[in-house]
């Protein structure tokens, strides 16, 4: 008996505003302190009534003040959260004690300006090692609280206000029906790669109108992140601020774990929203020209498969060859070899899309033109099969362009 | 009582030819098969009487045929080696059974053409995944055997014939005296970074006129490599062909382990020759504009210190900031943090040369102009002190330029 509930991913997502029971805002606060009064850089969203939330955070030893503040708030109060206040332009990372004071102050100001009696989570993204301009932050939060609304434009403004070097807004929505009632899972994200002089930070926010406690949200979010945001790579650099948050306001009156089918649909919807946003992040990585789906199969363990995928996906030689549309399988084999999981080069297959490049270690040279045509596309798949076991790993990655180097060489 | 023997590093080295009892040759064999009859690409050297040898090789699972052949020869016959035959332009890697046949054939041809009754080691560097052009290899080896000589030009020719994307010949010599007699340790190497469509390969050959058996040479070479060639990084890609070989022909009539002082001087000379060649390899890395000496101190274990150094030294963000002369210590801290050795950002120091950038996690912003001046130089030192222990690691690394990406983007 298959009673699974179909989940529909919405192409033209309105972002967080698609989900009933949340208000959003995005305003220009000149957080970069360059006199730019047009660029949106303060994002605020609130649940109409305090909600539950969960987070997944960077594993970097150097972890930014807002990440620490989020963790503390979620430990104490995961089932009574007002929403989230974010800024771009300054990461509030490596800012010492003052950074902690400022991050807590951002959370407190959001509560003060909205008048909501529950704590706000807080995210920052941008330049590392500079103190937050707290006067500008304060004005920004006040303006954002005034602007809170459930109009579609407010949702787009919030999604734009978290962007740094991104060239495109990243939003996604998935919906499914329970007993005739529509349930929504919506998200907004900002991308990988770094900005101007700034570190990359990946931020993503996912909201739903189901009811769920923090513990359940945490389990669902962790599972989704492991299969999506943790399987992407642009440049192999892990940020100090990476944060993914999931909120549930219970606006639908339906609990996420009412039935196994409903819970499964919820998980699927969160996965789909995270997956499409992860793909958007890689596709909009800094100066990226190609999106590559790298599938490593036939390994003895999942960890081995991931090791091979990351060695290949982060190899400068491999990435530059993709940039040059060069089907250089020798570089793939070399990188797979230095992952040192015991690859045997005589029983090793490589495919570009479905076209064989190497079978049992033997080059299929007569297919050269086909390989070239595939690698010239702006999206393609490469499959490496070590033929040693049943474990696999899928990494969404990108090429490396001269423009990336130019973009990141200085402030 | 300090009886250590001073070792002198010779600035204007003549390469292998500096060492008595060896003959060298470098000839043009058109191994790239592009009709280039000028470019030297077959290198041969022999000891006047069969010598002892030892090798240190790539740890890549995908290891080239000549590496396998060298290992087998050294296992069977480390104390009876004729010399070494090398080619550039083709790596003979990922070439299956035919590759093994061809590598053995190269060794046999060197023996045939020189008439020396001992096996030759064999090295190849260049494009992966293409069969060796054996007719050209055969003519090249015949010509090289004819050209063998102890003239200085022959030694330079050999050093030039192993180069691929290198822009400069890499040779070094160290000398010391024992009982009034001069002992010589000489080397030639080719560099890191990759070439045109080719993989990087690091090759280095070191010869001495001391007498030493293969076991002793192996211990001395391993120790030197761990402190030199294993502490450099250009792009983090490990080649399929990396090889370092050490030869001792006993021409001086003096055994390397006659006294502890002599053995110590020998080790020091091998270290110095390897160290200067390692530095030359990084300085001539592909499209490198800056040489950076990265010192990680204050770690709990050597492995932790190495992990931090490699995370920082291989970070694209860090390398591009060096290229742009941007003293972006935030990127250094971020990369050090994602090495995940338990860095505490409140007791973490960073220095550019001797100028403090971060002390106990606090930026020394008043020194900004000094940092900028240092990072603008083409050689500088960065010290990261985690203040958690007594272990350290020194990595010689480089910046990453747009020209690198352009250089490696296609065949």
Contacts between the chains, C-beta under 8 A, distances in Angstrom:
chain1	res1	chain2	res2	distance
A	59	B	338	7.4
A	59	B	340	6.5
A	60	B	334	6.7
A	60	B	337	4.2
A	60	B	338	4.8
A	60	B	340	7.5
A	61	B	336	7.6
A	61	B	337	4.1
A	61	B	338	7.4
A	61	B	339	7.6
A	61	B	340	5.8
A	61	B	341	7.3
A	61	B	342	6.3
A	61	B	343	4.1
A	61	B	344	7.7
A	61	B	345	7.3
A	62	B	333	5.2
A	62	B	334	5.9
A	62	B	336	7.0
A	62	B	337	3.1
A	62	B	338	7.9
A	62	B	343	6.4
A	62	B	345	5.0
A	63	B	337	7.4
A	93	B	330	7.3
A	93	B	334	7.8
A	94	B	330	6.0
A	94	B	333	5.4
A	94	B	345	6.1
A	94	B	361	7.1
A	94	B	363	7.8
A	96	B	346	6.9
A	96	B	361	5.9
A	96	B	362	6.5
A	127	B	330	7.1
A	128	B	330	3.2
A	128	B	331	7.4
A	128	B	333	7.0
A	128	B	334	6.4
A	129	B	329	6.8
A	129	B	330	4.2
A	129	B	333	7.5
A	129	B	363	5.8
A	194	B	317	6.0
A	197	B	326	7.1
A	197	B	328	6.6
A	199	B	317	7.1
A	199	B	330	6.5
A	199	B	331	6.7
A	199	B	334	5.5
A	200	B	317	7.8
A	235	B	316	4.6
A	235	B	317	6.9
A	236	B	315	7.6
A	236	B	316	6.8
A	237	B	315	5.7
A	237	B	316	6.3
A	237	B	317	5.0
A	237	B	334	7.0
A	237	B	335	6.8
A	237	B	338	7.3
A	238	B	334	7.6
A	238	B	337	8.0
A	238	B	338	4.0
A	239	B	334	6.8
A	240	B	333	7.9
A	240	B	334	5.4
A	240	B	337	6.4
A	315	B	236	7.6
A	315	B	237	5.7
A	316	B	235	4.6
A	316	B	236	6.8
A	316	B	237	6.4
A	316	B	316	7.7
A	316	B	400	7.6
A	316	B	404	7.7
A	316	B	408	7.3
A	317	B	194	6.0
A	317	B	199	7.1
A	317	B	200	7.7
A	317	B	235	6.9
A	317	B	237	5.1
A	317	B	408	6.1
A	320	B	404	7.7
A	320	B	405	5.2
A	320	B	408	4.1
A	320	B	409	4.9
A	321	B	408	6.9
A	321	B	409	6.7
A	321	B	410	7.0
A	323	B	405	6.7
A	323	B	409	5.0
A	324	B	408	7.6
A	324	B	409	2.9
A	324	B	410	3.4
A	325	B	410	6.9
A	326	B	197	7.2
A	326	B	409	6.8
A	326	B	410	4.2
A	326	B	411	5.8
A	328	B	197	6.7
A	328	B	411	7.4
A	329	B	129	6.8
A	330	B	93	7.4
A	330	B	94	6.0
A	330	B	127	7.2
A	330	B	128	3.2
A	330	B	129	4.2
A	330	B	199	6.5
A	331	B	128	7.4
A	331	B	199	6.7
A	333	B	62	5.2
A	333	B	94	5.5
A	333	B	128	7.1
A	333	B	129	7.5
A	333	B	240	8.0
A	334	B	60	6.7
A	334	B	62	5.9
A	334	B	93	7.8
A	334	B	128	6.4
A	334	B	199	5.6
A	334	B	237	7.0
A	334	B	238	7.6
A	334	B	239	6.9
A	334	B	240	5.4
A	335	B	237	6.9
A	336	B	61	7.6
A	336	B	62	7.0
A	337	B	60	4.2
A	337	B	61	4.1
A	337	B	62	3.1
A	337	B	63	7.4
A	337	B	238	8.0
A	337	B	240	6.5
A	338	B	59	7.4
A	338	B	60	4.8
A	338	B	61	7.4
A	338	B	62	8.0
A	338	B	237	7.4
A	338	B	238	4.0
A	339	B	61	7.6
A	340	B	59	6.5
A	340	B	60	7.5
A	340	B	61	5.8
A	341	B	61	7.3
A	342	B	61	6.3
A	343	B	61	4.1
A	343	B	62	6.4
A	344	B	61	7.7
A	345	B	61	7.3
A	345	B	62	5.0
A	345	B	94	6.2
A	346	B	96	7.0
A	361	B	94	7.1
A	361	B	96	6.0
A	362	B	96	6.5
A	363	B	94	7.8
A	363	B	129	5.9
A	400	B	316	7.6
A	400	B	405	6.1
A	401	B	405	6.4
A	402	B	402	4.1
A	402	B	403	8.0
A	402	B	405	4.5
A	402	B	406	5.4
A	403	B	402	8.0
A	404	B	316	7.7
A	404	B	320	7.7
A	404	B	405	7.5
A	405	B	320	5.2
A	405	B	323	6.7
A	405	B	400	6.1
A	405	B	401	6.4
A	405	B	402	4.5
A	405	B	404	7.5
A	405	B	405	5.8
A	406	B	402	5.5
A	408	B	316	7.3
A	408	B	317	6.1
A	408	B	320	4.1
A	408	B	321	6.9
A	408	B	324	7.6
A	409	B	320	4.9
A	409	B	321	6.7
A	409	B	323	5.0
A	409	B	324	2.9
A	409	B	326	6.8
A	410	B	321	7.0
A	410	B	324	3.3
A	410	B	325	6.9
A	410	B	326	4.2
A	411	B	326	5.8
A	411	B	328	7.5
